Amino acid sequence: MAKKESTDIIFILGVILYSLLFLGLAVIIAFFYATFSILSLSAVLVPLFLFLVFILILWKYSYLKHAQKRRTLLLVFAILSFIPPLFLIDMLGKNEEKLNFTTEKWLNYPDDRRYIVYDFLQENKIVGQTKKDIQKQLGVPEKNSFYSEQNAIEYLLGLELGFIQMDSSYLIIWFDEEDKVIDYEIVTG
């Protein structure tokens, strides 16, 4: 009887640990806007694999092997263990879509600019591009006056990224006399 109770406790602790791990991963993915990468997929799939191995060990080397009710319970939990990773993979995919730059998103969803500006800057090496090229991709900048300098344009990105969002952030792009980009910066103010 003691072996049965200890196996039940180990199983319950395993399920709780598995659930807490995926809850923590969901918070991390949401907070840091994680996208698909080897690291993020490993963080999602390795716990699933380890939990399935854990269930297999309980199935094979415990009293559960002979109790039909317990075997059914293990099978149900093995099947249900696929739900959290699928949910997290869906979160990664939504973040991936949200963070990818397109001109249409930039122009039609100005509140999402703070998310996609980094993809734009990474994919489009803008230093050396002309003002016309920049405005073709980002549109004509709004007439706001956070930063007013003759050879610079600015784009409002929306509220700053982070846990506490108090200030607006801006993409400022500086040009030389030939209207070619010489520098850019994301500032908060």
Residue pairs with C-beta under 8 A, 6 or more apart in sequence:
3 62
3 63
4 63
7 58
7 62
7 63
7 64
10 58
11 58
11 74
14 51
14 54
14 55
14 58
15 77
18 47
18 51
18 81
18 84
19 84
21 47
22 47
22 84
22 85
22 87
22 88
25 43
25 44
25 47
25 88
26 84
26 87
26 88
26 91
28 34
29 40
29 88
29 91
29 92
29 95
30 91
31 163
33 95
33 98
33 99
33 115
34 40
34 92
34 95
35 92
35 95
35 96
35 99
36 92
36 93
36 96
40 92
41 89
41 92
44 85
44 88
44 89
44 92
45 85
47 85
48 81
48 82
48 84
48 85
51 81
52 78
52 81
55 74
55 77
55 78
55 81
58 64
58 74
59 65
59 71
59 74
63 70
64 70
64 71
64 73
64 74
65 71
98 112
98 115
98 116
99 115
99 116
99 118
99 119
100 116
100 119
101 116
101 117
101 119
101 120
101 123
101 124
102 116
103 137
103 138
103 139
105 112
105 116
106 113
106 116
106 120
106 137
106 138
106 139
107 139
110 156
110 158
111 158
112 158
113 155
113 156
113 157
113 158
113 171
114 157
114 158
114 159
114 160
114 161
114 169
115 161
117 157
117 171
117 186
120 137
120 138
121 184
124 137
126 134
126 173
126 181
126 184
127 181
127 182
127 183
127 184
128 180
128 181
129 180
129 181
130 179
130 180
130 181
131 153
131 175
131 179
131 180
131 181
132 179
134 153
134 173
134 181
135 141
135 153
138 155
141 153
141 154
141 155
142 155
142 156
144 154
144 156
144 170
146 154
146 156
146 168
146 170
146 172
146 187
146 189
147 154
147 170
147 172
147 187
149 174
151 174
151 175
151 176
151 177
152 172
152 173
152 174
152 175
153 172
153 173
153 175
154 170
154 171
154 172
154 173
155 170
155 171
155 173
156 168
156 170
157 168
157 169
157 170
157 171
157 186
158 168
158 169
159 165
159 166
159 167
159 168
159 169
160 166
160 167
160 168
160 169
160 188
161 169
167 188
167 189
168 188
168 189
169 186
169 187
169 188
169 189
170 186
170 187
170 188
170 189
171 184
171 185
171 186
172 184
172 185
172 186
172 187
173 181
173 183
173 184
174 181
174 182
174 183
174 184
175 181
175 182
176 182
